[in-house]
Amino acid sequence: MGEPHPLLTFFLDAADGRFPRVDGRVTVLPPLPAGLECSVAFTGHAVVATALTDRAVHDRKPDGFGASLSPDFLRYLAGPNGWIGVTDATLTARGTGGSPRLQPLTDADDHPRVRHARELRSNVTIHGDERGLVTLADGLAGRRELSIELHSHNDSRGHGRSLLTDALSLVPEGEPVFAAVAPGNARSLRAFLACGFTPVGSEVVLRPQRERPAATLR
């Protein structure tokens, strides 16, 4: 295995309550594996992982106060025909370990949640029960990521929270785990917050398509 992507340190530090300096600046890092890039916003500081040069990024005048996630800047990063994901809130919690309270699922490979996870993440495992399913995977910059989806007949109050609580038992006690939740999905966001997840930033993942290879000199 190679060295972890430097963005991982930002996420793990944030999980421990250590954040970048609030200086309005943008840190530029190398691109992510598998042709992905991203823009991540913390309070007063942003981090962009891209194949573009530092100069190319800073010439577009992003900042750590929100401009790094502006539509115009994201389109510039992705190129005219590149894919831009949604803006998600970045949340983190700690695993509870112990005996896993969810069983692996072997018949959910065609589920949209699973297909989406496998497009962006690696080492995806699927767990769940009659309430819904959970994916665990190595996600952005190699961080451990968790996502859930309730079955349509189980969307009443409490099912999401109980499924999330059980999902945390799949992660070793004390180990940080992350989730990316659309802010407009208020029901999901409330469930994650109620289960002890803490917001640490926001993020957008991209798969750029550029006319020519970006320069690698910095």
Order of alpha helices (4+ residues) and beta strands (2+ residues): alpha-beta-beta-beta-alpha-alpha-beta-beta-beta-alpha-beta-beta-beta-alpha-beta-alpha-beta
